[in-house]
Amino acid sequence: MKLFGMVLVAAGVVAVASSGAVAAPCTHDLDAVIAAVTARTGATKAEKKALAAAKKLFAKKSSSFGDDVSIAAGALKALEKGFPGDAAFGAAVSTAGTAFNGDGALFRDALTADVNAATNAKAKAKAQKHLDKGNSIVAGAVSLTSPAAQFAAGAKAFKEYAKARSALPVVRSFTAKVDGVEFTPAGGFSANMVGEDLVVTGHTADVGGESELINVSLRRPFCFGTFPLTGLTALYAKCPTSDPTCPEGTKHVDDRGGEITITAYDAKRKFVEGTFHFVAEKQGDAQSFVTVTEGTFRLNWRVVKLTAR
């Protein structure tokens, strides 16, 4: 197995994909392990104790990818003790390991890019120090043979990565291209948490009584990873300045699909960073569509309270 893109040896236990596993973790990387644990009842006192410990950890509220790595480490430690050499849990752990490795490498690559791009020398040096320490922990885990020990090392590494992220000032930005042309959000851009939905929006300046709008949204839990944009989760529109709600016929919705990738998420600072792309058909006209590419955002979100009517 690899831990965040670095080669490690897999042993013992880790996850099988499960659809619809409901738990507190903020990524879906633990779904396989959760499904495997849920499917078992335990034949011995040791097995029942291990399952109870894992379920208790899965119920903990998580607000970051690092939290999920810590939860995985604790759950695997319990399962390795209660179910040594168990084939079903071993397959589940392997699946989860693959998911965590992919997202972990994505997380680290995005953080590395942000550290390299930082212009504040003091902040950059501090972030680099924690990034290097985290990378050193991951590299040192190569000799570990237990998945629980590997994830424990990953949890320590992500504490350093979180410190690196926190050391960097938030430089707000929103970029994209529409049919290959730069989308310039001179009219403003924002991120709002509306109930359980993150809504990221960018507007161009008013030109000839019209402004362009790009809107992408994602429902929690989503603190890290790549998710499909389907249905009404993304849209492009040219809106009359006199009617910012964008009347029917001006909107292009993402009926042809796309993706949004969350590369950084900090619930405490209300910070989110990611990329997106989608192809959208015009409502009522399948022959008219736009292609939105190279979308990026780096924003602090504002919580919008829903008012009951």
C-alpha positions in Angstrom: 0.0 0.0 0.0 1.1 3.6 -0.4 0.6 6.3 2.1 -0.2 9.6 0.3 1.8 8.6 -2.8 4.7 7.0 -0.9 5.3 3.3 -1.0 4.2 1.4 2.1 3.6 -2.3 2.9 0.0 -3.4 3.3 -0.9 -5.9 6.0 -3.7 -6.9 8.3 -6.8 -4.8 7.8 -8.5 -1.8 5.9 -12.1 -1.0 3.4 -14.9 -2.3 0.6 -16.9 0.4 -1.1 -20.3 1.0 0.4 -22.9 3.3 -1.0 -25.0 5.1 1.5 -22.9 4.5 4.6 -24.0 7.2 7.0 -21.4 8.4 9.4 -19.7 11.5 10.8 -16.4 11.4 8.7 -16.3 14.3 6.3 -14.9 12.3 3.3 -16.2 9.1 1.7 -12.8 7.4 2.1 -14.0 5.5 5.1 -17.2 4.3 3.6 -15.8 0.8 2.8 -14.6 0.2 6.3 -17.8 1.5 7.8 -19.8 -0.9 5.6 -17.6 -3.8 6.5 -18.0 -3.1 10.2 -21.7 -2.6 9.9 -22.1 -6.0 8.2 -20.5 -7.8 11.1 -21.9 -8.8 14.5 -18.9 -10.4 16.3 -18.7 -13.9 17.5 -16.4 -13.4 20.5 -16.0 -10.9 23.2 -12.8 -9.5 21.6 -14.6 -9.1 18.2 -17.6 -7.4 19.8 -15.3 -5.0 21.6 -13.4 -4.2 18.4 -16.6 -3.5 16.5 -18.0 -1.3 19.3 -14.7 0.7 19.4 -14.7 1.2 15.6 -18.4 2.3 15.5 -17.7 4.8 18.3 -14.9 6.3 16.3 -17.0 6.4 13.1 -19.6 8.4 15.0 -17.1 11.2 16.0 -17.7 14.4 14.2 -15.0 15.2 11.6 -14.3 18.5 10.0 -11.1 17.7 8.0 -9.3 15.1 5.9 -6.8 14.9 8.8 -9.6 14.1 11.2 -10.7 11.2 9.0 -7.1 9.8 8.9 -7.1 9.9 12.7 -10.4 8.1 12.9 -9.2 5.5 10.4 -6.0 4.9 12.5 -8.0 4.3 15.7 -10.6 2.1 14.0 -8.0 -0.1 12.3 -6.0 -0.5 15.5 -9.2 -1.9 17.2 -10.0 -4.1 14.2 -6.5 -5.5 13.9 -6.7 -6.5 17.6 -10.2 -8.1 17.4 -9.9 -9.6 13.9 -6.3 -10.5 13.3 -5.7 -11.6 9.7 -9.4 -11.2 8.8 -9.7 -11.5 5.0 -13.0 -9.4 4.7 -11.6 -6.6 6.7 -8.3 -6.9 4.8 -10.1 -6.3 1.5 -12.0 -3.4 3.0 -8.8 -1.8 4.4 -7.1 -2.1 1.0 -10.0 -0.2 -0.7 -9.9 2.5 1.9 -6.2 2.8 1.7 -6.4 3.4 -2.1 -9.0 6.1 -1.5 -7.0 7.8 1.3 -3.8 7.6 -0.8 -5.4 9.3 -3.8 -7.0 12.1 -1.7 -3.9 12.4 0.5 -1.6 12.9 -2.5 -4.0 15.5 -4.0 -4.1 17.3 -0.6 -0.4 17.4 -0.3 0.2 18.5 -3.9 -2.3 21.4 -3.6 -0.7 22.5 -0.3 2.8 22.3 -1.9 1.7 24.4 -4.8 0.2 27.0 -2.4 3.4 27.1 -0.3 5.5 27.6 -3.4 3.2 30.4 -4.6 3.2 32.2 -1.3 4.6 35.8 -1.5 4.8 36.5 2.2 8.3 35.3 3.1 7.7 34.8 6.8 4.5 32.9 6.2 6.0 30.8 3.5 9.0 29.8 5.6 6.7 28.8 8.5 4.5 26.8 6.1 7.4 25.1 4.4 8.8 24.0 7.8 5.5 22.2 8.7 5.2 20.8 5.1 8.7 19.4 5.3 8.0 17.8 8.7 4.8 16.2 7.5 6.6 14.8 4.4 9.3 13.5 6.6 6.8 11.6 8.8 5.2 10.1 5.7 8.6 9.0 4.3 9.5 7.5 7.6 6.3 5.3 7.6 7.7 3.2 4.7 9.0 0.6 7.2 5.6 0.1 8.9 3.7 -3.0 8.1 0.5 -2.4 10.0 -2.2 -0.4 8.3 -3.2 1.1 11.7 0.4 2.2 12.3 0.6 3.6 8.8 -2.6 5.7 9.3 -1.4 6.8 12.7 1.7 8.2 11.0 -0.5 9.8 8.4 -2.6 11.5 11.2 0.6 13.0 12.6 1.7 14.1 9.2 -1.7 15.8 8.6 -1.4 17.8 11.8 1.8 19.3 10.3 0.0 19.8 7.0 -2.8 21.6 8.8 -0.3 23.9 10.5 1.3 24.6 7.1 -2.1 25.5 5.7 -3.0 27.7 8.6 0.4 29.6 8.3 -0.6 30.8 4.8 -2.7 33.9 4.4 -5.9 33.4 2.4 -5.6 35.1 -0.9 -9.2 35.1 -2.3 -9.6 34.2 -5.9 -12.0 32.9 -8.5 -11.0 32.1 -12.1 -12.4 30.2 -15.1 -12.7 30.1 -18.8 -16.0 30.0 -20.8 -15.5 28.4 -24.2 -11.8 29.1 -23.9 -12.3 32.8 -23.0 -11.1 34.2 -19.6 -14.0 34.8 -17.2 -13.1 37.9 -15.2 -15.2 38.2 -12.0 -14.9 41.9 -11.8 -18.5 42.0 -10.5 -17.4 40.0 -7.5 -17.1 36.5 -6.2 -18.1 34.7 -3.0 -18.7 31.4 -1.2 -21.8 30.8 1.0 -22.7 27.9 3.1 -26.5 27.7 2.7 -27.8 25.0 5.0 -25.8 21.9 3.9 -24.8 23.4 0.5 -21.6 25.2 -0.4 -22.4 27.7 -3.1 -19.5 29.4 -5.0 -20.4 32.2 -7.4 -18.5 34.6 -9.7 -19.9 37.6 -11.6 -18.4 39.6 -14.4 -18.8 43.4 -14.6 -21.9 44.9 -16.2 -21.3 45.2 -20.0 -24.2 46.6 -22.1 -26.8 45.9 -19.5 -25.7 42.3 -18.9 -23.3 40.4 -16.7 -22.1 36.8 -16.8 -22.6 34.4 -13.9 -20.9 31.1 -12.9 -22.4 29.2 -10.0 -21.3 25.8 -8.6 -22.6 24.1 -5.5 -21.9 21.0 -3.5 -23.8 19.3 -0.6 -22.0 18.2 2.6 -20.1 16.0 3.5 -17.4 17.1 1.1 -14.4 18.3 2.9 -12.0 16.7 0.4 -12.0 14.9 -2.9 -13.6 15.0 -6.4 -17.4 15.0 -6.9 -19.7 15.0 -9.9 -21.6 18.1 -11.0 -24.9 17.0 -12.3 -28.4 18.5 -12.7 -28.6 21.9 -11.2 -25.3 21.9 -9.2 -23.6 24.2 -11.8 -24.7 26.8 -14.1 -23.6 29.6 -16.4 -25.8 32.5 -17.3 -25.9 35.9 -18.9 -28.2 37.9 -16.7 -29.8 41.3 -17.4 -28.5 43.8 -14.9 -32.1 44.8 -14.2 -32.9 41.2 -13.2 -30.0 39.5 -11.3 -32.2 36.4 -10.7 -31.5 35.5 -14.3 -34.9 34.7 -16.0 -35.6 31.4 -17.7 -33.9 31.2 -21.1 -30.7 32.9 -20.0 -29.3 30.0 -18.0 -27.1 27.1 -19.1 -27.3 24.3 -16.6 -24.9 21.4 -16.4 -27.0 18.7 -18.0 -23.8 17.4 -19.8 -21.9 17.0 -16.5 -18.7 18.0 -14.9 -16.6 17.7 -11.7 -15.7 19.8 -8.7 -12.6 18.9 -6.6 -12.1 20.2 -3.1 -8.3 20.5 -2.5 -8.4 22.3 0.9 -11.1 22.7 3.5 -10.8 24.3 7.0 -14.1 24.4 9.0 -12.6 26.6 11.7 -11.4 29.3 9.3 -14.4 28.7 7.0 -11.9 28.3 4.1 -12.3 26.2 1.0 -10.2 25.8 -2.1 -10.9 23.8 -5.2 -11.2 23.4 -9.0 -14.2 22.7 -11.3 -15.2 22.2 -14.9 -18.6 21.5 -16.6 -20.5 21.5 -19.9 -23.9 23.2 -19.7 -26.9 23.1 -22.0 -29.1 26.1 -22.4 -32.5 25.5 -20.8 -35.0 24.5 -23.5 -32.3 24.3 -26.2 -30.1 21.2 -26.3 -28.2 22.6 -29.3 -26.9 25.6 -27.3 -24.2 24.9 -24.7 -21.1 26.3 -23.1 -18.0 24.7 -21.8 -16.5 26.0 -18.5 -12.9 24.9 -17.9 -10.0 25.7 -15.6 -12.3 26.8 -12.8 -10.6 27.6 -9.5 -11.6 29.1 -6.3 -9.9 30.0 -3.0 -12.4 31.6 -0.6 -13.7 32.0 3.0 -17.3 31.1 3.1 -20.1 33.0 4.8 -22.9 31.1 6.6 -26.3 31.9 5.3 -29.1 31.0 7.7 -32.2 29.6 6.1 -35.5 31.3 7.2 -38.5 29.1 7.6 -41.6 30.3 5.8 
